[in-house]
Amino acid sequence: MGVPVGENRCRFDERPLETALKGIITETTGDENASMADPHDGNPEKSCPVFVVATEGQDASGPPKLFRSYGFDKDQCSVWQAARATSAAPSYFPPAWVDIPPPGGWYIDGGLKRNNPSEVALAEARRYWKSAKCVLIVSIGTGVQKTADFIENQEPPEKSTSQQLIADPPTLTGGMKRGIKRDIMGLAKTVASTAVTFTGAAAQYSRIPGGVMTLKRFAQEVVKLSTESEDTHRNIWERANSDDHSQRFPYYRFNVPSGMEEIGLEEWKNMTRIGALTRGYIRTPSVEKEVAECAASLHTPSSFEGT
């Protein structure tokens, strides 16, 4: 459970995953290298527009990469390559190589910056259906994560005796007040100088492990920020409930509020616990009502404008 130290510095071998993906795709399409591009694109009776999100491995600060089954720029790479790209979580699986279009490129998990792809989906829907108004978004989370905390229970600094006296000097005449203040400042400097000498020596022994722990903690918190989903949820909720009624649309977000934040991505043995937490959440009266409303909306959706 520490830093991956294997040949490719990852926890898991990607080959069994690729084999499983190819098996499912072969069973469904008859071709393990079936293209991501939908041959029925444009025929609403036979196609369903699909995209998955990935991140450019060598330009992670750029826009997300969407592997699309539809549109003018639909992807010609294989489905299994797109699936590997969108699931190549750093440290769990190595980057995925996608060879089309030439010259090819490396990709990592789209969740690095788009763990909640609702905004991407909304933009894609409006791009695909041109002037259409979004009808419905259903967002399913994997559990509300802990808040990123770079401070960790650190108390505010307390005023020292000298600081307190300087800030709140006794009521004295001007000359006496200045004299006391000067003496206190001198004492504070002496104490501070002694403390610096002592802590400087101690730091030679403590700085390295302390620095390593600080870096580890910052790395953990940065990962939380890069995979955070609730900001996106709040943004979508505000848009779905816009003051402009013409811009509103039904939006449902289901996300277990507690209990799942300590379950890691790789802990598949916790599926039973995940199931129990999810069932408990779904049985909450307010959530039961929302699930019923969502199901009714999906069963009888409104028509997209412009189609």
C-alpha positions in Angstrom: 0.0 0.0 0.0 3.0 2.3 -0.2 4.6 4.0 -3.3 4.5 1.6 -6.2 7.9 0.1 -6.9 7.2 -2.4 -9.7 8.9 -2.4 -13.1 6.4 0.2 -14.4 5.9 1.9 -10.9 2.2 0.8 -10.8 0.2 -1.3 -8.5 -1.5 -3.4 -11.1 -0.7 -5.1 -14.4 -2.8 -3.7 -17.2 -2.7 -6.9 -19.3 -5.6 -8.7 -17.5 -7.7 -5.6 -17.7 -7.0 -5.3 -21.5 -7.9 -9.0 -21.9 -11.2 -8.6 -20.0 -12.1 -5.5 -22.1 -11.4 -7.3 -25.3 -13.4 -10.3 -24.2 -16.5 -8.1 -23.5 -16.1 -6.2 -26.7 -15.7 -9.4 -28.8 -18.8 -10.9 -27.2 -20.8 -7.7 -28.0 -19.5 -6.8 -31.4 -17.6 -9.9 -32.7 -14.4 -7.9 -33.1 -12.0 -7.2 -30.2 -10.6 -4.2 -32.1 -14.1 -2.7 -32.8 -13.7 1.0 -33.5 -14.9 3.7 -31.1 -16.6 5.4 -34.1 -20.2 4.3 -34.3 -21.0 3.1 -37.8 -24.7 4.1 -37.2 -23.8 7.6 -36.1 -26.6 10.0 -37.1 -29.3 7.3 -37.1 -31.3 7.9 -33.8 -32.9 4.5 -34.2 -29.6 2.6 -34.0 -27.0 4.7 -32.3 -26.5 6.2 -28.9 -23.8 9.0 -28.7 -21.1 8.0 -26.2 -17.9 9.6 -25.0 -15.3 8.9 -22.3 -12.9 11.4 -20.7 -9.1 11.0 -20.6 -6.2 13.3 -19.9 -3.3 13.9 -22.2 -0.3 12.2 -20.5 2.2 14.7 -21.9 0.0 17.8 -21.8 -2.1 17.2 -18.6 -2.6 21.0 -18.2 -4.5 21.2 -21.5 -8.2 20.5 -22.2 -9.6 17.0 -21.5 -9.5 14.5 -24.3 -12.9 13.1 -25.2 -13.0 9.8 -27.1 -16.3 10.1 -29.0 -18.4 7.6 -30.9 -20.2 10.4 -32.8 -19.8 13.6 -34.8 -17.3 15.0 -37.3 -14.3 14.2 -35.1 -15.4 10.8 -33.8 -12.5 8.6 -32.8 -11.3 5.8 -35.0 -9.2 4.1 -32.3 -10.5 0.8 -30.8 -13.0 0.8 -28.0 -10.6 -1.1 -25.7 -7.9 1.5 -26.1 -10.4 4.3 -25.2 -11.5 2.2 -22.2 -7.8 1.8 -21.1 -7.2 5.5 -21.5 -10.1 6.6 -19.4 -9.2 4.2 -16.6 -5.5 4.6 -16.5 -5.4 6.0 -12.9 -1.9 7.2 -12.1 0.0 4.7 -9.8 -2.7 2.0 -10.3 -2.3 1.4 -14.1 0.4 2.6 -16.5 -0.5 5.3 -19.1 -2.5 3.9 -22.1 -1.1 4.2 -25.6 -3.6 5.1 -28.3 -2.2 4.8 -31.8 -5.0 6.6 -33.8 -4.7 9.3 -35.0 -1.0 9.2 -35.9 1.5 9.6 -34.4 -0.4 8.3 -31.4 -0.2 9.5 -27.8 -0.2 8.5 -24.1 -3.2 9.0 -22.0 -4.1 8.8 -18.3 -7.3 8.7 -16.3 -9.8 11.5 -17.2 -10.7 11.6 -13.5 -7.5 13.5 -12.8 -9.3 16.7 -13.6 -12.8 15.6 -14.6 -13.8 13.1 -11.9 -17.3 14.5 -12.3 -17.8 14.9 -16.0 -21.2 16.5 -15.7 -20.1 19.9 -17.1 -18.4 18.1 -20.0 -21.6 16.1 -20.7 -23.6 19.3 -20.7 -21.3 21.1 -23.1 -21.2 18.0 -25.4 -25.0 17.7 -25.4 -25.4 21.4 -26.5 -22.6 20.9 -29.1 -24.2 17.8 -30.5 -27.7 19.0 -30.6 -26.7 22.6 -31.5 -29.4 24.9 -30.1 -31.0 22.2 -28.0 -31.8 22.7 -24.4 -30.5 20.1 -22.0 -33.4 17.9 -20.8 -32.0 15.8 -18.0 -28.7 15.1 -16.2 -28.2 12.1 -13.8 -24.9 12.2 -11.9 -23.8 9.2 -9.8 -21.0 9.7 -7.4 -18.7 7.2 -5.6 -19.0 8.7 -2.2 -18.3 12.1 -0.8 -14.6 12.4 -0.1 -12.9 14.1 2.9 -12.2 17.8 2.6 -8.7 18.6 1.5 -6.9 19.9 4.5 -3.4 21.4 4.2 -3.2 22.5 7.9 -4.4 19.5 9.9 -5.7 20.7 13.3 -3.0 23.4 13.7 -4.1 25.9 16.4 -3.7 29.6 15.9 -0.5 31.0 17.4 -0.9 32.3 20.9 0.4 35.6 21.9 3.5 35.5 24.0 3.7 37.3 27.3 5.9 40.0 25.7 3.6 40.4 22.8 0.6 40.7 25.1 2.3 43.3 27.2 3.4 45.3 24.2 -0.1 45.1 22.7 -1.8 46.0 26.0 0.8 48.1 28.1 -0.2 49.1 31.6 -1.5 52.6 32.0 1.7 54.6 32.9 3.2 57.9 32.1 4.9 58.4 28.8 8.5 58.0 29.9 8.0 55.0 32.1 5.8 53.4 29.5 8.5 53.8 26.8 11.2 52.4 29.2 9.2 49.3 30.1 8.4 48.7 26.4 12.1 49.0 25.5 13.1 46.5 28.2 10.4 44.0 27.1 11.5 44.3 23.4 15.1 43.6 24.5 14.1 40.5 26.5 12.0 39.2 23.6 15.0 39.5 21.2 17.2 37.6 23.6 14.7 34.8 24.0 14.2 34.7 20.2 17.9 34.5 19.5 18.3 31.6 21.9 15.4 29.8 20.4 16.8 30.2 16.9 20.1 28.7 17.9 18.4 25.7 19.6 15.9 25.0 16.8 18.6 25.4 14.2 20.6 22.5 15.7 17.4 20.4 16.2 16.4 21.0 12.6 19.5 19.2 11.4 18.0 16.0 12.8 14.3 16.6 12.2 14.1 18.6 8.9 14.5 15.7 6.5 11.8 13.3 7.9 9.5 16.3 8.6 9.9 17.6 5.1 9.2 14.1 3.7 6.0 13.8 5.7 4.9 17.3 4.7 5.5 16.5 1.0 3.5 13.3 1.4 0.7 15.1 3.1 0.6 17.8 0.4 0.6 15.2 -2.3 -2.3 13.4 -0.7 -4.3 16.7 -0.4 -3.5 17.7 -4.0 -4.8 14.4 -5.2 -8.1 15.1 -3.4 -8.3 18.5 -5.1 -7.6 17.1 -8.6 -10.3 14.4 -8.2 -12.8 16.6 -6.3 -16.4 16.2 -7.6 -18.5 18.4 -5.4 -17.5 21.7 -6.9 -18.8 20.5 -10.3 -22.0 19.3 -8.6 -22.6 22.7 -7.1 -22.0 24.4 -10.5 -24.4 22.1 -12.3 -27.0 22.5 -9.6 -26.8 26.3 -9.9 -27.2 26.1 -13.7 -30.1 23.6 -13.4 -31.9 25.9 -11.0 -31.0 29.1 -12.8 -33.0 32.3 -12.2 -33.5 32.3 -15.9 -36.3 29.7 -16.2 -35.6 29.1 -19.8 -32.2 27.7 -18.9 -33.4 25.3 -16.2 -33.3 21.5 -16.6 -33.9 18.5 -14.3 -30.8 17.4 -12.5 -30.3 14.5 -10.2 -27.2 13.8 -8.2 -26.8 10.6 -6.1 -23.8 10.3 -3.9 -23.4 8.4 -0.6 -22.5 11.1 2.0 -20.3 9.1 4.4 -18.6 5.8 4.9 -17.0 5.4 1.5 -14.3 8.1 1.9 -11.8 5.6 3.4 -12.3 2.9 0.7 -9.5 3.2 -1.9 -9.9 2.8 -5.6 -8.1 -0.6 -5.5 -10.1 -2.1 -2.6 -12.5 -4.3 -4.6 -12.8 -6.6 -1.6 -14.9 -3.9 0.0 -17.7 -4.3 -2.6 -20.0 -5.8 0.1 -19.5 -2.8 2.3 -20.0 -0.4 -0.6 -23.3 -2.2 -1.4 -24.5 -1.9 2.2 -23.7 1.8 2.4 -25.4 2.4 -0.9 -28.5 0.5 0.1 -28.7 2.5 3.3 -28.4 5.7 1.4 -31.0 4.8 -1.2 -33.5 3.8 1.6 -33.4 7.3 3.1 -36.9 8.7 2.5 -35.8 11.9 0.8 -33.5 9.9 -1.5 -36.2 7.3 -2.3 -38.4 10.1 -3.4 -35.7 11.6 -5.6 -34.9 8.2 -7.2 -38.6 7.7 -8.0 -38.7 11.2 -9.6 -35.5 10.5 -11.6 -36.9 7.1 -12.8 -40.1 8.7 -14.0 -38.1 11.4 -15.8 -36.0 8.8 -17.5 -39.0 6.7 -18.5 -40.9 9.6 -20.1 -38.3 12.2 -21.0 -39.2 15.4 -22.7 -38.1 15.9 -26.3 -34.8 17.7 -27.0 -35.4 21.0 -28.7 -34.1 21.1 -32.2 -34.2 17.4 -32.9 
